Amino acid sequence: MGRTGWRERIAAARAEREATSRVRVRRTVSLRDGARCLVEGRSLLNFCGNDYLGLSQHFAVVGALQDAASREGAGGVGSHLVCGHHQLHDALERELADWLGAPRALLFGSGYLANLAVVQALLGDDDVCVQDRLNHASLIDAARLAGCRLRRYPHGDAEGAIRQLRSMPDGAALIATDGVFSMDGDIAPLRELALVARVQKALLYVDDAHGVGVVGPDGRGSVAASKLGVNDVPLQLATLGKALGGYGAAVLGDEDLIGHLSETARSYVYTTALPPAQAAATLAAVKLARTEHWRRGKLEELIGRFRERAQRAGLELMDSQTPIQPVLCGDDAGALAMSQWLEQSGYWVAAIRPPTVPEGRARLRVTLSALHGVADVDGLVDAIAKARDRARLGLTGADV
Ligand code: PMP
């Protein structure tokens, strides 16, 4: 046998990705202007970002960031429990808690870190984490890192969750689910899951990275949209880098749970606090998200228009009423060719392939934003239909 050479190993992995159309490419963006940006010299309309409400460039958000940075500096300076916890963090935590209807919020460096924190702080070797099969990668990683038993149930299947929990009656149990699923755009059956959690004495944790700001009354997310509160969903995640246009995340819950996380979650304790200027920017963004209802109204109109036109063009959509609107393509090479052809037509739409989505479910993941106009959406649908026709003829993105 002998030791495997790591260079051969990464070369083989790269060759495998190339052979299966699964190479991942990083693109460089400049000059963001509304939904338009320059991508390596070409002006594209961005249909793959998460700036759902269009707040990342809002003058009040950018102004708050500039003002706070000029007073407080650019960095976080230290971790929260040492010297990094700033008044602006406190103010943002209070605002988020008030908006989302929880006693307390705790800020994290990112949604990824927050998910690691929740599962690691609550579960150990003898415990179980039950998860939807389509949960975000950070929740899966969180359970693996926590060392607990991880069991996955079929997508959206609360009965599957209860079966998993019944088969493991010992230890503490956490049910973790995306609120709005990041690749499919549908909403988890939270009322059923809350019932399962109650019956099984499990804690329900909802990762609402794509729901907060976008769905529910006043944009309060999928928990509020499901008419649930903190008693049913003791912990939820809001990310600050999507609808709120900034960076970071917050976990919301009661005093006991949040206090426990703040002292024991390793990805809270052992990392630098968010820059206070980022907290100031998000504070401004939350105020806009709470009050400017027209942004959600516009999104709703664009979602309806996209779906109606896409269905008329014979595109295969999924059951989503959120700004995440996947167009199924089936095979990976077809999805990639369509995305490349769309780029040449001025539209930036990501081709999402396995392992991010299940085998045979490669897709164009269209995301809509209040920054888009009706004409942008109409043009996109026409371009996707053309790309689909070209892919059917076996043309690639290079065959312009
Ligand atoms: N959860 C979900 C459902 C997500 O889609 C993402 C981001 N793609 C995250 C968590 C991670 O959030 P962040 O980008 O803030 O790390």
Boltz pocket constraint, residues with backbone or C-beta under 6 A from the ligand:
constraints:
  - pocket:
      binder: B
      contacts: [[A, 109], [A, 110], [A, 111], [A, 112], [A, 113], [A, 115], [A, 136], [A, 138], [A, 178], [A, 180], [A, 181], [A, 182], [A, 207], [A, 209], [A, 210], [A, 239], [A, 240], [A, 241], [A, 248], [A, 249]]
      max_distance: 6.0
